[in-house]
Amino acid sequence: MSRLHGSGFHFASGLALLGLVAVQLWLPARGGSEAAAAPPRLAAEAFDPLAAARAAGTRVANLEASIPPQCYTRTGARSNPCYACHTASQDPNGMNDWHLQEEYAFSDVGRVNHWTNLFVDRRPAVAAIADDELLRHVREDNYAPLREALAGRTDFTGYAPDLDLAAGFDVDGLARDGSMWRTYAWKPFVGAFWPTNGSTGDAFIRLPTSFRTGLYGHVSTDIYKLNLAVLEAAVAAPRGPAGALAWPTEPLDERVVGVDLDRDGELGVATVLRGLPTHYFGAAARHPVRRGVYPAGTEFLHSVRYLDPDAPGLVAARMKELRYARKVEELDRWAIQRAYEEEFDSRQEGQLPRWRGSPEVGLRGDFGWQLQGFIEDAGGRLRLQTAEEHRFCMGCHNGIGVTVDQTFSFPRKLPGGRGWRYQDLRGMADVPAVGHAEPEYLTYMRRVGGGDELRANDEMLARFFPGGVLDETEVRRAAPGGDRDLAWLLAPSRARALALDKAYWLIVREQSFTRGRDATIAPAANVHREIGETATELAAAGTRHLDGRLQLAWPEVAGLDAPAP
């Protein structure tokens, strides 16, 4: 276990962390052209989303706030959630941090678990909140008020939300507001980012202007789609001979750029990318394509949302968080490897992390990404995170072994055209990770012994571990060829969804995010309050694994579903 642990953007947890389907109140029906009515709005009185961060200034009580709560898991000899993030990394990721399954490699400060919200018993307070009161809360829109409050602010140089969610997306996933944000569907990262553990969400990507314009500066959705398809293949396909790559795409017009993308000997409409071009297209024609690396200027936007048990996919209108990431610098190969070496050395020496930036512009990691986030104030409005709250985001997006250029969700996008839509787990199967023969979530539940890192999800234990033994036949129902899907596998019951929402709402009311933001109802048992012995029992028990992989063996991608030799 390390001082860093993977969460989703769900950009994390990655997430972290994540959504199911389009919210009917927010988005048009799939394939439709009419935007639906917006959800209820918060009262319009003025508020300053920057005030809390500015008042807190540079104060940071927990200098190791980038260590996620999951890294304090009490593994024992048999429960190993650590493999999912700390693994034998794949080039150009040079972290190779599988040994952190064997030890809690924390600084002296990090040995104390500051996430004390994990140990709070919220059951009486949860029971005191009426269901109707909670549902009114989660069905309010707190995103549009944030946009309005930051629009035109000349004293704020950070990210001001520019995506009009109410306008929705077209059939190709492109925002109708002209912002060039594009939504995509992906398979959530394992564990904490499943809806059964408390949150849903969505994700959007935008490439720099040169990647969406022609050689003469005209905006071209054809060129934008071409460049996004190339980037998807560059980060979603595992390392291997570039010429052997055959990645599914949405229909792409080869005539726009005069390149035979599918290598069929003709210029027409391609639905597969065979091999990677050396450079991107259009005004980005001089920008080289690099495996596992995003171009400078790439942006991600991601919302973490409450659960609405009566909404399609459980996606509530209210956001818990809004997360933004921009790649401000594209490091060359030498600089990437040097950054990994320095990160590795700092961990071994027990150094405290130091982050550049501030809440006003976001915090910048060692690999060129700048992250900024908004979170609810006590009244439910989205406000800029404080300096300490921003640190929480950094651990998962700055040098762990499983990530692809510090990201989680886009390398797990459904391949090609079927992935350019709002997040939706219906019809999605539990495909294996690259190099694995067995379904990814089944493998995770085997190795962890539960449905989350802390083995605290009693509902998942009851559903899939009757008598304490994993019912693999039941879990396999969501695998390819089964009669169920991920929406079934990962959805909580109505009662659990409401309880998780209430537990998180209590944290919001307290504004106690510096003590943890996990939606826990009862005190967690399988968590260290303080690290004494730094070695875990996993090495001695032979339960460490070096095969954690972020990318997936989609059945439509030839050659990726075979287990590693």
Secondary structure, 3 states (H helix, E strand, C coil): CECCCCCEECCEECCECCCCCCCCCCCCCCCCCCCCCCCCECCCCCCCCCHHHHHHCCCCCCCCCCCCHHHHECCCCCCCCHHHCCCCCCCCCCCCCHHHHCECECCCHHHECCCHHHHCCCHHHHHCCCHHHHHHHHCCECHHHHHHHHCCCCCCCCCCCCCCHHHCECCCCEECCCCCCEECCECCCCCCCCHHHCCEEEEEEECCHHHHECCCCCECHHHHHHHHHHHHHHHHCCCCCHHHCEEEEEEEEHHHCCCCCCCCCCCCEEEEEECCCCECCHHHCCCECCCCCCCCCCEEEEEEEEECCCCHHHEEEEEEEEEEEEECCCCCHHHHHHHHHHHHHHHHCCCCCCCEEECCCEEECCCCEEEEEEEECCCCCEEECCHHHHHHHHHHHCCCCCCECCECCHHHECCHHHHCCCCCCCCCCCCCECCCCCCHHHHHHHHHCCCCCCCCCHHHHHHHCHHHCCCHHHHHHHCCCCCCCHHHHHCCCHHHHHHHHHHHHHHHHHCCHHHCCCCCCCCCCCECCECCCCECCHHHHCCCCCCCCCCECCCCCCCCCCCCC
